Amino acid sequence: MKPHYDVIIVGGRVAGAATGLLLSRLGHRVLIVDRNYPSTDTLSTHALMRTGVLQLQRWGVLPRIIERGTPAIRQMTLGFGAKRIHFDIREEYGVDALYAPRRPVLDTVLLDTAVAAGAEFWQGQRMESLTFDPSGWVTGVRLNNGRRQTTVLARYVVGADGLRSKVAAAVGAAAYEAHPPANVVTYGYFAGINDKVYVSQFTPGYSAGFFPTNDGLTCVFTARPVAAGMIGDSVEFQHVVAAASPEMGEQLYAAEQVGRFYRCAGIPGFLRVPGGRGWALVGDAGFTKDPLTAHGISDAFRDAELAAQGIDAVLTGRQNAERAMAGYQALRDRFAIPLQRVARDLAYFAWDEAEASALLRQLGKIVDEECHFLWQLDSPGAPIQSTWLERGFNPFFNLPTSGYAAVYQG
């Protein structure tokens, strides 16, 4: 039986939709399946870092995000204890502002754009299992819509189904760089915090953040060590924000909460082997980190592009799966491993103000290297012209080097 599709993507939110968009633009027949259309919030810190904005701009998606009322964030304040650092977002790599779109905005825009590019989307589908040929190559998925089971064949299957990925479990994708949950996170949305400034505060024992989002609201984010337990109510939430920053506490006290709190009792960190014979992983399925760095979506976009270009190389016969997926993993890990370690060290709260500042500087170097790499792939907003595979990018030697270079050349 011939495959029905070139690629089936399990999961239709940011990672899956982005991967489907890129593969569709590369001319492949793509099916995206999910239980629901992504029109509701999901547990997520949705501030985009420069790499994430750069990707949306390169793909031509950013204007639609802005049209949906997502405010531009052009100033940032970093706090380390009593010290405050205020600065403007400088224009680099064609990005002069950051954005923090609510997930229903970001997810639906990406999915709708993928469908407009030619991808199919099947709603109400739950993946039950994968299918394999006798050699162990993944050949498709078994889906259940609540009434009947359907087997759909494809030349590749992509797991974009989160940290508890059924695709990853089915192929036995090994995990590494793993650590247990380190902190607890609570956030909510507030009206009346009018500054269009991204604020991120690190005080021993506490972290808090403000980032402006859609509908005139500000997402207020808190984190503290897992041993401190989950925040119980608005009074305790107010206390944690004020303990992190008295100024932020004063702004929050005068604001009005809109909607409920979102709580996360800790997220384990890990990387998984992200690809093999007929399968690949993107988003949290392949790389989950503590949310304190607010890099999850930006990383999902990067990995969607690396995976899409690797899969395209396999489907078009330019490379075999082993080489293409090994390249995807090596290049992803060039950025992901140092980021994972910074996220872990921040999440454990075993730092003072100076150490937290040093960790943020390390994070900035990683972002600069990643922007440099992404910017070279093609012109902003244009279709993909050539892949990192064909340009000969080596994950260890062809990027601007920092203090990390010696570690990953070893």
C-alpha positions in Angstrom: 0.0 0.0 0.0 1.4 3.4 -1.0 1.7 6.1 1.7 -1.3 8.5 1.9 1.0 11.4 2.9 4.6 12.4 2.8 4.5 13.5 6.4 2.0 13.1 9.3 2.5 15.5 12.2 1.0 14.5 15.6 0.1 17.7 17.4 -1.2 20.9 15.8 0.0 23.7 18.2 3.2 25.8 17.7 5.8 23.1 17.0 3.5 20.9 14.8 1.9 23.8 12.9 5.3 25.4 12.2 6.8 22.1 11.0 3.7 21.5 8.8 3.9 25.0 7.4 7.6 24.6 6.4 7.2 21.1 4.9 4.1 22.2 2.9 6.1 25.1 1.5 8.8 22.6 0.5 6.1 20.8 -1.6 5.3 17.8 0.5 1.8 16.5 1.2 1.3 17.0 5.0 -1.3 15.9 7.4 -1.5 17.5 10.9 -3.7 15.7 13.5 -4.8 16.9 16.9 -7.6 16.3 19.3 -8.6 20.0 19.1 -8.3 23.1 17.1 -5.9 25.2 19.1 -8.3 28.1 19.9 -7.9 27.9 23.7 -5.1 28.7 26.1 -2.7 26.1 27.1 -0.1 26.1 30.0 2.7 28.1 28.4 5.0 31.0 29.0 4.5 32.7 25.6 7.0 35.5 25.5 9.0 35.2 22.3 12.7 35.9 22.4 14.5 37.4 19.5 15.1 34.0 17.8 11.3 33.3 17.9 10.4 36.7 16.4 13.1 36.3 13.8 11.6 33.0 12.7 8.0 34.4 12.5 9.4 37.2 10.4 11.4 34.9 8.1 8.3 32.8 7.5 6.1 35.8 6.8 3.8 35.1 9.7 4.7 38.0 12.0 2.4 40.5 10.3 -0.6 38.3 11.1 0.4 38.1 14.7 0.6 41.9 14.9 -2.7 42.3 13.1 -4.3 40.3 15.9 -3.5 43.0 18.3 -0.2 41.7 19.7 1.8 44.7 21.1 5.4 45.3 20.2 7.7 45.3 23.2 10.6 47.6 22.6 12.0 48.0 26.1 13.2 45.6 28.7 14.1 45.7 32.4 16.2 43.1 34.0 16.3 43.0 37.8 18.9 41.3 40.0 17.9 41.9 43.6 17.8 45.6 44.1 19.7 46.3 40.8 17.8 47.3 37.7 19.0 47.4 34.2 16.8 49.3 31.7 17.5 49.1 27.9 15.8 49.4 24.6 15.5 46.4 22.3 18.2 47.1 19.7 17.5 46.3 16.1 19.5 43.2 15.1 18.9 40.6 12.4 15.9 42.6 11.2 14.1 42.4 14.6 13.4 45.6 16.5 10.8 44.4 19.0 9.8 41.4 21.0 6.2 40.0 21.1 4.2 37.8 23.5 1.1 36.6 21.7 -1.5 34.6 23.6 -1.4 31.0 22.6 -4.8 31.0 20.9 -3.5 33.8 18.6 -0.1 32.3 17.9 -1.3 28.7 17.5 -4.3 29.4 15.2 -2.3 31.8 13.0 0.4 29.2 12.5 -2.0 26.4 11.9 -4.2 28.4 9.5 -1.1 29.5 7.6 0.1 25.9 7.4 -3.4 24.9 6.0 -3.2 27.8 3.5 0.2 26.4 2.4 -1.4 23.1 1.6 -1.3 21.1 4.8 -4.4 19.1 5.8 -5.7 19.3 9.4 -7.8 16.6 11.0 -9.4 17.6 14.2 -10.7 15.2 16.9 -8.0 12.6 16.3 -6.1 10.8 19.0 -3.0 8.8 18.1 -3.1 5.3 19.4 0.1 3.8 18.0 2.6 3.9 15.1 2.9 1.4 12.3 6.3 0.0 11.3 7.6 -2.1 8.4 9.6 -5.3 9.0 12.9 -3.3 9.1 11.6 -1.0 11.8 11.0 2.1 9.6 8.0 4.1 10.8 5.3 3.9 8.2 2.3 5.7 9.6 -0.1 6.1 12.6 -3.3 4.5 13.9 -5.8 7.2 14.8 -9.0 7.1 16.8 -11.7 9.8 16.6 -13.9 8.3 19.3 -16.0 6.3 16.8 -13.6 4.4 14.7 -9.9 3.6 14.2 -8.1 4.7 11.1 -4.6 3.7 9.9 -2.9 6.4 7.8 0.4 5.8 6.1 3.2 8.3 5.5 6.8 8.3 4.6 7.6 10.2 7.8 5.9 10.8 11.2 6.6 13.8 13.3 5.9 13.9 17.0 4.8 17.4 18.1 2.8 15.9 21.0 4.5 17.4 24.1 6.8 16.3 26.9 4.8 13.0 27.3 5.1 12.3 23.6 3.4 9.1 22.5 5.5 9.2 19.3 8.7 9.4 21.4 7.6 6.5 23.6 6.7 4.4 20.5 10.1 4.7 18.9 12.0 4.5 22.2 13.7 7.9 21.8 16.4 8.1 24.4 16.6 11.0 26.8 19.7 12.8 28.0 20.7 16.1 29.8 17.8 15.3 32.1 17.0 16.8 35.5 14.0 16.6 37.8 11.5 19.5 38.3 13.3 22.4 40.0 10.6 25.1 40.6 6.9 25.8 40.6 5.4 28.4 38.3 2.2 30.4 38.6 1.0 33.1 36.2 -2.1 35.1 35.4 -3.3 38.0 33.3 -3.9 41.5 34.6 -5.3 44.8 33.3 -4.0 48.1 34.4 -0.2 47.5 34.0 0.2 49.9 31.2 4.0 49.9 30.6 4.9 48.1 27.4 8.1 46.8 28.9 9.2 43.3 29.3 10.3 43.0 33.0 12.2 40.0 34.3 13.3 39.9 38.0 15.7 37.5 39.7 15.9 37.8 43.5 17.3 34.9 45.6 14.3 32.5 46.3 12.0 34.3 43.8 11.6 35.2 40.2 8.8 37.3 38.6 8.1 38.7 35.2 5.7 41.1 33.3 5.2 40.9 29.6 2.5 42.7 27.7 0.2 40.6 25.5 -3.1 40.8 23.6 -6.3 42.6 24.7 -4.4 45.2 26.7 -3.4 42.6 29.3 0.0 41.8 31.0 1.0 38.3 31.8 2.4 38.3 35.3 4.7 35.3 35.9 6.2 34.0 39.1 8.5 31.1 40.0 10.1 29.8 43.2 11.9 26.6 44.3 9.8 23.5 44.2 10.3 23.0 47.9 8.4 26.2 48.6 5.2 24.6 47.1 2.6 25.9 44.8 1.1 29.3 45.2 -2.3 28.9 46.7 -4.2 32.2 46.1 -4.0 35.8 44.9 -2.7 37.0 48.3 0.2 34.6 48.2 0.8 35.5 44.5 0.9 39.2 45.4 3.4 38.4 48.2 5.7 36.4 45.9 5.8 39.2 43.2 6.5 41.8 45.9 9.2 39.7 47.4 10.9 39.5 44.0 10.5 43.2 43.4 8.7 45.8 45.5 8.1 48.0 42.5 6.4 45.1 40.6 4.4 44.4 43.7 3.1 47.9 43.8 2.0 47.8 40.1 0.3 44.4 40.6 -1.6 45.7 43.7 -3.1 48.4 41.6 -4.0 46.1 38.7 -7.1 43.9 38.1 -6.8 40.2 37.5 -8.6 38.9 34.4 -9.3 35.2 34.4 -7.8 32.5 36.5 -4.3 31.6 37.5 -2.3 29.0 35.6 -0.1 26.7 37.7 2.7 24.3 36.9 4.1 22.1 39.7 7.4 21.7 38.0 8.6 20.5 34.6 11.5 18.0 34.2 14.2 19.0 31.8 15.5 16.7 29.1 16.6 16.3 25.5 15.6 13.3 23.5 17.2 11.8 20.4 15.1 13.8 17.9 15.0 11.7 14.8 15.4 8.3 13.2 14.2 6.0 10.5 10.9 7.5 9.4 10.3 9.7 12.5 11.3 13.0 14.1 10.4 15.0 17.2 9.9 18.7 17.6 8.9 21.1 20.4 8.6 19.7 23.9 8.6 16.2 22.5 12.3 16.5 21.7 13.5 19.2 24.1 11.8 20.2 27.3 13.3 22.8 29.6 12.3 24.7 32.7 10.1 27.6 31.6 12.1 30.2 33.6 14.1 31.3 30.5 10.9 31.7 28.4 12.6 30.1 25.4 10.3 27.1 24.8 8.4 28.5 21.8 11.5 30.0 20.2 13.3 26.7 20.5 10.3 24.9 19.0 10.5 27.2 16.0 14.2 26.5 15.5 13.7 22.7 15.8 10.7 22.8 13.5 12.9 24.3 10.8 15.9 22.0 11.4 13.6 18.9 11.4 11.7 20.1 8.3 14.9 20.6 6.3 16.3 17.3 7.5 13.1 15.4 6.5 13.0 17.2 3.2 16.5 16.0 2.5 15.4 12.4 3.2 12.2 12.6 1.2 13.9 14.0 -1.8 16.7 11.5 -1.7 19.5 14.0 -1.0 20.5 12.3 2.2 19.7 9.1 4.0 17.7 9.2 7.3 20.6 8.4 9.6 22.8 11.2 8.3 20.0 13.8 8.1 18.6 13.1 11.5 22.1 13.0 13.1 22.7 16.4 11.5 19.4 17.7 13.0 20.4 16.4 16.4 23.9 17.8 16.3 22.9 21.2 15.2 19.9 21.4 17.6 22.2 20.3 20.5 24.7 23.0 19.6 22.2 25.5 20.9 20.0 23.3 23.1 22.6 21.8 25.5 24.1 25.1 26.7 20.6 26.6 27.0 19.4 23.5 28.9 22.2 24.0 31.4 21.5 27.7 31.9 17.8 27.0 32.4 18.5 24.3 34.9 20.9 26.5 36.9 18.4 29.3 37.0 15.6 26.9 38.0 17.4 25.5 41.0 17.6 29.0 42.6 21.1 28.2 44.0 22.3 31.6 42.8 22.9 35.1 44.2 22.2 38.3 42.2 25.6 38.3 40.5 25.4 34.7 39.5 21.9 35.2 38.1 23.2 38.1 36.0 26.1 35.9 34.7 23.6 33.2 33.7 21.5 35.8 31.8 24.7 36.9 29.9 25.4 33.3 29.0 21.8 33.1 27.7 22.3 36.2 25.6 25.4 34.7 23.9 23.5 31.6 23.0 20.7 33.7 21.5 23.2 35.7 19.5 24.8 32.6 18.0 21.4 31.2 17.1 20.2 34.4 15.5 23.4 34.4 13.4 22.7 30.9 12.2 19.1 31.5 11.4 19.7 34.8 9.6 22.1 33.0 7.2 19.5 30.5 6.0 17.7 32.8 3.7 16.3 36.3 3.3 13.6 37.4 5.9 10.1 36.4 4.8 11.2 34.6 1.7 10.6 30.9 1.0 13.4 28.5 2.1 16.0 28.7 -0.6 18.6 26.2 0.7 19.1 24.1 3.7 21.8 24.1 6.4 22.6 20.6 5.1 23.5 21.9 1.7 25.3 25.0 2.9 27.6 22.8 4.9 27.0 24.2 8.3 29.0 22.3 10.9 27.4 22.6 14.3 30.8 23.0 16.1 32.9 25.1 13.8 30.8 27.3 11.5 29.2 29.6 14.0 30.6 32.5 15.9 32.3 31.0 18.9 31.8 31.8 22.6 33.0 30.2 25.8 30.9 27.2 24.9 32.8 26.3 21.8 35.6 24.4 23.5 33.1 22.3 25.5 31.3 21.1 22.3 34.3 20.6 20.2 35.7 18.1 22.7 
